[in-house]
Amino acid sequence: MNCDANQRFLAAAIVLFLPLALSSQPGSKPQLQLRTGDEIYREACIGCHGPHGEGQPKVIVGFDPPKSMPDFTKCEQTTPEYNRDYKAVIRDGGPERAFSQIMPSFRDALTPEQMDMVIETLRGFCKGKSWPRGEMNFPLAAVTEKAFPEDESLIKTGINLQGAPGIDNEFVFEKRYGKRNQLEVAIPFSFSHSATGWLGGVGDMVFGWKRVLLSNVQSGTILSMQGEVALPTGNRSRGFGSGTTTFGMFTAFGQMLTKTSFLQVQGGANLPVNPDKSPKSVFLRTALGKSFSDNHGLGRLWSPMIEAVATRDLVDGARADWDVVPQFQVTVSRRQHIRANLGVSMPVTNTAGRPVKLLVYFLWDRADGGLFEGWR
């Protein structure tokens, strides 16, 4: 489905799919009585995608298969995708998601129900059933981390809207390894205003390792744990670091509530080596959201969310800091692999010295293409 087009490829695809294309007219009911996903695949897809989803060789199709032709037997390529992503390309063709024109539209040849059936057939080519499915990859909230293992990069920014001017930034790199593991590297860099002017610097770098413990697409549940270490790379005297190595851990839980709504919970602790420089603390973060889309559920995705965030230092007399964070995420690129989020973090308790913050992030899902791919 995701292949680089040229006219030669397009001509070959038209020939391959001509029997199915002629079986129905625009606006009419499909004439082919295909009752199972396997039947639909054999009739409409096998010509390019092969008998087992691995792609047909050149000697069969008559041209060099595009380098980005998906191999549905490779679980690492296909399981992170949503069913809606498959359906958008099947219904409207490759150009709908800025893929190749070689993938034709089946809007007038297949019913939505038939599309769903063939998607399940495509899913079946991955024989590793323990790979977390894309439906468990809920939209990322501003503060609460996801349980799903990712190949993502993002820039997060927080801007003080009251009190002393300040800008907190963080670059996050996530790399998935195998079925259930993920490496995460986070590099904070901030700017603050003092009596002598603006100061800037890098904070404490964080290295984390995530492991998915449970993922079930039928129940809509995913559970992960992550351990991490924050190194004292920041300048504590200038307010850009803790001055001590800190070990952390958290559990992340996600639950699909309906087909388009979700709940995510993250809870954990930060344990510095030297508590005199930075106190031990615990935190709890919860995000509740729902996704909306145009184009019959296959277009641009809008995901309003609200978070409740609590942090408490483990010292005598400390009270929990509670924040509420209303926000929304939107897919920016045509391929939906670039996303943006805008929200506001508002203190609810212990408000003295804790400013309201504007929170923004830009996310790039590297598994779906390059940063400058998939825009048109």
ABEGO torsion letter per residue (X at the ends): XBBBBBAAAAAAAAAAAAAAAAABBBGBBBABBBABAAAAAAAAAAAAAEAAGAEBBAAAAGBBBBAABBBAABAAAAAABBAAAAAAAAAAEAAAAGBBAABBBAAAABBAAAAAAAAAAAAAABABAABBBAAABBBBBAABBBABBBBBBBBBBBBBABEBBBBBBBBBBBBBBEAABBBBBBBBBBBBBBAAEBBBBBBBBBBBBBBBABBBAAAGBBBBBBBBBBBBABBAAAGABAGBBBBBBBBBBBBBABAABBBBBBBBBBBBABAAABBBBBBBBBBBBBBBBBGGGABBBBBBBBBBBBBBBBBBGBBBBBBBBBBBBBBABAAGABBBBBBBBBBABGABGBBBBBBBBBBBBAAAEBAABGAX
